[in-house]
Amino acid sequence: MRYTMREQGITFDGVRYHLAKLRKAGILRREGAARGGRWIVEAPH
């Protein structure tokens, strides 16, 4: 997440906000454990 913060120039809370927004929209989902999992980008419906 730190890489994303530096690349986009936003705060940690900003990254969390956008992840939550994408998850709610069904575009992004988390698969697996908190540390060993991965993010899956869903195709638009």
C-alpha positions in Angstrom: 0.0 0.0 0.0 2.9 2.4 0.6 3.9 2.0 -3.0 0.4 3.1 -4.0 0.5 6.0 -1.7 3.8 7.3 -3.1 2.7 6.8 -6.7 -0.6 8.5 -6.3 0.4 11.1 -3.8 -2.4 10.3 -1.4 -2.6 9.4 2.3 -3.1 6.0 3.8 -6.7 6.9 4.6 -7.1 8.0 1.0 -6.0 4.6 -0.2 -8.4 2.8 2.2 -11.2 5.1 1.1 -10.8 4.2 -2.6 -10.3 0.5 -1.9 -13.6 0.5 0.1 -15.3 2.3 -2.7 -14.1 -0.2 -5.4 -15.1 -3.1 -3.2 -18.6 -1.7 -2.6 -19.0 -1.3 -6.4 -18.0 -4.9 -6.9 -14.9 -4.0 -9.0 -12.3 -5.2 -6.4 -12.4 -8.1 -4.0 -10.0 -9.7 -1.6 -9.1 -13.4 -1.8 -7.2 -15.3 0.9 -5.7 -14.3 4.2 -4.9 -10.7 5.3 -1.2 -11.0 4.8 -1.0 -13.8 2.2 -4.0 -12.9 0.1 -4.4 -10.9 -3.0 -6.7 -8.4 -4.6 -8.8 -9.6 -7.6 -10.1 -7.0 -10.1 -13.5 -8.1 -11.4 -14.5 -7.5 -15.0 -17.2 -4.9 -15.4 -20.7 -6.3 -15.8 
